């Protein structure tokens, strides 16, 4: 468990319906800590008592308080807090009249729009369970999700109707399709197809407890079939409270996100706005060329990006638009340090890193003012974290192991995987959630991410972090992206392979890249196999699908360092020695090593 002082979590006993507390009490207490010092535990207010943490109860309370204030904008339409409450009740009536009952799952394939928000609110209002599905899902993946969740009703935009062609609808529990947008067919794939019904007479909200299921969110499926994460209402209450606190969100803030509503990050931003009285704007999609223009257009003060987006934004030539906005901070998990520093300098936007997952919450973080290079931050108040070995024995600071997490508050984490009890038992064994991530904790309580356990490489008795090798590779000025993964060798152990995406116009060779890596990596971590690729396989939210790279393995276009010609190896050794001598001279003179 992190060795840092802990104060009573979340001010139990005080329910504050007034304005959010001073931002130091909302998570930015860490801003006063010295870089490298032990971080103080942030404090978060209790805005709603446990029994009132269902979405309908919170929406009613905040609508009464902020009635005519904008809450959400999407697809060119804005809903005030009061209008959102009215739509929730009326579309809840529509669902109820269609036979949707409390606990029923309702599938949704829809882009960022007011329709998505309306359906989300109506489903929650009647106590049903929203199943938002990645709009890029097709074939076996979509078939698995629809079969696993057991939804009887699927609502989808007309543009996504063809995605059902190979989804084996007949093997699911689906009974009806509702179509958003233009459509003429009365039937599709053997099911009744109806236009999305208009809002009906308002329905009273269903009685909802904090542990009742709000949504089932399906993971990216980077290692196998997607798992449906059972997310209770109270989990998103805590997502909103903690994230808003760490970002310093207040009622006058405008939150602008390009991320899709079928993922937890964008759903979280809705709760931040709802709980803090702020305004959230959902862009239709992420656009490299239009991102900063959208921030200025909507007068954003807070925004959200994923690690893969920042290098894409930096790939464009610097422009005055990058600072022609009012954004002060962005939630930006997983951005490599090289890109973090450059992005902050070019845009003026502070980047908040941290650790969380669909199954957990915002558990580890640090304000940008005190975040140390390469660190995720410290455990946030209300949660616990341990670094353990393969038998769940806690490891000392400085020793790498798996990160385990748990929450102090009931239902602050997900409740398991829908229809997959064996996966639930495995992930939550010994009453801790096992993240599958390899980390180490330093003496001040801050955590460093090393790798996914499944991506760790063991070569000649040494453990290698693919993440750390990737950081070296992408620090090369001619590399746009890289993925490092294990492949089997003739010695029946792992060898290091890297798939490299070069920048346009780059003529970087394999030997030049090896020469670059050698002084920056331990000898055993330097990749043996390199392959220059034109693209990396990714999920819809930008995660590299390493399992596809592992399955493909060494191919005819793969370069093998151990099979390089003698002249190539001699050139390699000469360049490496020259580079090492240069680094030695720079260290001796006190100059920072050149990249």
C-alpha positions, -999 to +999 in steps of 0.1 A: +000+000+000+014+035-008+033+048+022+017+082+024-004+098+051-041+093+046-068+115+059-104+104+062-117+098+027-142+122+012-154+141+043-179+115+054-209+129+072-212+162+053-234+164+022-228+197+004-253+207-023-238+242-026-211+254-049-180+232-052-154+236-026-122+256-031-101+238-057-074+228-032-102+207-017-110+192-051-078+175-057-053+203-065-038+202-030-010+184-047-001+217-065+015+230-034+039+200-030+075+202-041+085+182-072+097+150-059+082+154-024+056+132-009+022+142-023-005+153+001-038+134-002-065+154-022-099+159-006-132+157-025-166+169-013-196+147-010-222+164-032-247+136-029-254+110-002-250+073-012-287+067-019-288+097-042-260+088-065-282+074-093-282+095-124-320+104-122-317+117-087-286+138-095-301+151-127-333+162-108-313+180-081-289+197-105-318+207-129-335+225-100-303+243-092-290+252-127-323+250-146-315+274-175-277+269-176-263+249-206-254+214-196-245+196-229-239+205-265-236+180-294-244+179-331-251+216-330-278+214-303-276+225-267-296+212-237-299+231-205-300+213-171-337+217-170-342+205-206-320+175-200-342+165-170-374+169-191-360+148-220-348+121-196-384+118-182-401+119-216-378+095-235-380+073-204-417+073-210-410+062-246-389+033-235-414+023-208-443+022-233-421+000-256-418-025-228-383-017-216-381-025-179-357-019-151-325-040-156-332-045-193-302-039-216-306-014-244-279-015-272-268+018-288-247+023-319-245+061-323-219+088-328-216+119-306-250+136-308-279+149-288-296+117-297-270+097-278-274+119-248-312+117-249-312+079-251-285+076-223-306+098-200-339+080-208-324+046-203-310+056-169-343+072-160-363+040-162-335+020-145-325+001-177-289-005-187-272+013-216-249-008-238-230+018-259-212+000-287-182+012-306-193+025-339-165+007-356-176-027-344-183-052-372-186-090-378-176-114-350-168-086-325-203-070-329-219-104-328-202-113-296-212-080-279-249-083-289-250-120-279-232-114-246-252-084-234-286-099-242-302-067-253-338-070-267-337-035-282-310-020-304-310+017-313-286+027-341-280+054-366-290+046-401-254+048-413-245+019-391-273-004-401-250-023-427-227-032-398-253-058-387-249-078-419-224-102-404-234-099-368-254-131-366-285-113-354-305-145-352-282-158-324-289-128-302-319-119-280-327-088-301-364-083-308-365-048-323-344-022-340-350+016-337-334+037-364-320+072-359-322+091-392-337+083-425-348+048-433-376+031-452-374-006-445-400-021-422-377-050-414-340-055-414-321-088-409-353-105-398-362-079-372-388-051-371-372-018-380-389+014-367-379+050-367-367+063-333-400+072-315-404+108-303-404+116-265-437+105-249-455+116-217-430+120-188-423+089-167-415+089-130-379+079-124-373+043-113-360+037-078-323+033-083-296+024-058-259+034-061-250-002-070-275-006-098-260-009-132-258+023-153-241+008-183-221-021-197-190-009-215-171-033-237-133-032-236-112-028-267-106-065-271-068-061-277-061-096-263-093-116-270-131-112-270-144-079-256-154-080-220-185-062-208-177-041-178-206-037-154-206+000-144-228+010-114-243+044-111-221+053-081-189+045-101-197+074-125-205+097-096-170+091-083-155+093-118-171+128-121-162+140-086-125+129-087-118+139-123-134+173-119-114+178-088-081+169-104-089+192-133-101+220-111-135+222-128-160+249-116-194+259-128-182+284-153-160+260-172-166+247-207-154+212-213-148+202-249-140+166-259-135+150-293-136+115-277-166+091-284-194+088-260-192+050-262-160+051-241-157+059-204-136+090-209-164+109-227-191+096-204-170+107-174-169+143-189-207+144-188-207+136-151-180+162-144-203+188-160-234+175-143-219+175-108-200+208-111-227+228-129-204+231-160-211+228-197-197+199-218-194+200-256-190+168-276-173+172-309-184+149-337-150+134-339-113+141-334-098+162-362-061+170-363-066+201-385-097+213-367-089+205-330-076+239-319-102+258-340-130+239-322-115+248-288-117+284-297-151+282-313-167+267-282-147+289-257-133+258-241-114+260-208-108+222-203-103+195-230-095+158-233-070+139-254-055+104-255-018+096-258-019+088-295-036+121-303-008+144-291+019+132-315-007+136-343-014+172-333+024+179-331+029+165-366+015+196-381+036+228-385+033+252-355+004+276-360-010+307-340-042+286-336-024+264-311-026+292-286-057+311-298-079+295-271-087+297-234-079+261-224-059+258-193-057+221-188-063+188-206-069+153-192-042+134-212-033+100-200-004+081-215+014+109-234+051+102-237+073+128-220+089+139-252+055+149-267+041+162-234+068+189-231+065+200-267+027+201-266+026+222-235+052+246-249+033+250-282-003+251-269+001+265-234-022+237-222-011+218-191-015+180-195-028+160-166-016+124-166-029+097-143-041+062-141-076+047-144-095+021-164-131+013-173-131-012-144-118+012-118-117+050-115-093+079-116-070+062-090-035+076-095-026+112-105-006+143-099-011+179-109+011+189-138+030+214-115+043+186-094+043+156-118+078+141-122+091+130-156+080+095-164+057+092-133+019+088-133+015+104-098+004+091-064-026+072-053-056+096-049-076+098-016-103+072-013-084+045-031-056+020-023-029+006-045-003-022-041+025-035-062+026-073-059+043-104-072+026-133-090+012-145-056-002-111-046+026-106-020+033-069-017+067-058-030+090-030-016+093+004-032+115+003-063+107-033-072+084-039-103+052-059-100+016-059-109-006-030-098-036-040-077-063-015-067-094-012-045-117+016-034-128+027+000-163+037-012-189+011-022-195+009-060-166+033-069-153+005-091-171-017-116-189-048-104-173-073-128-177-086-164-212-093-177-218-130-183-182-138-177-180-150-140-146-167-145-131-135-158-146-115-129-132-139-103-098-138-119-096-100-121-110-094-086-093-122-068-084-117-031-108-087-031-084-065-052-087-055-088-057-069-107-049-044-135-026-065-155-002-036-156+034-038-144+045-007-124+069+003-096+063+027-068+091+050-056+097+061-021+076+093-023+045+072-033+046+081-070+041+053-095+059+046-128+041+026-155+064+000-170+043-023-192+013-044-196+022-078-181+013-095-213+036-072-232+066-078-209+095-095-226+120-119-210+152-123-230+182-142-218+172-140-181+164-103-182+129-086-180+124-060-207+097-033-207+083-029-242+070+005-231+105+017-222+120+005-255+092+023-274+100+055-256+135+053-269+124+045-304+099+074-306+125+098-293+142+095-327+133+125-348+124+104-378+101+080-361+063+087-359+053+056-339+066+023-327+053-009-312+076-034-294+066-070-287+080-104-281+086-131-307+099-166-301+135-174-310+154-205-318+164-206-282+128-211-271+127-177-253+116-142-263+134-119-287+126-082-290+109-071-322+098-036-332+074-024-358+084+011-369+063+038-386+087+063-400+078+100-407+072+110-443+103+115-463+124+096-437+152+074-451+162+060-417+178+026-420+177-004-396+214+000-388+211+037-381+182+030-357+202+003-339+231+027-336+206+052-321+193+027-296+225+011-284+237+039-261+202+045-248+191+009-239+206-020-220+223-043-245+197-071-239+168-046-247+180-035-281+156-050-306+169-079-326+141-077-352+130-045-370+103-040-396+094-006-411+056-005-416+031+018-433+007+016-404+002-001-370-030-020-363-051+000-338-085-002-321-111+025-327-097+045-297-061+044-309-046+015-289-021-005-308-033-041-312-001-059-303-016-093-304-020-088-342+017-080-345+027-110-323+005-133-345+022-119-376+057-122-360+088-123-381+081-120-418+098-117-452+102-079-447+117-082-412+153-072-406+173-095-383+202-078-365+219-111-359+219-120-396+233-087-408+264-089-430+298-086-414+303-052-431+269-040-416+279-052-382+313-035-384+295-003-394+271-008-365+300-012-340+318+018-354+288+041-351+280+028-317+315+034-304+314+069-319+281+076-302+293+063-269+324+085-270+302+115-278+279+108-249+309+103-226+323+137-236+289+154-231+285+139-196+320+149-187+314+185-198+280+186-179+261+192-212+228+175-217+231+146-241+219+154-276+191+134-291 
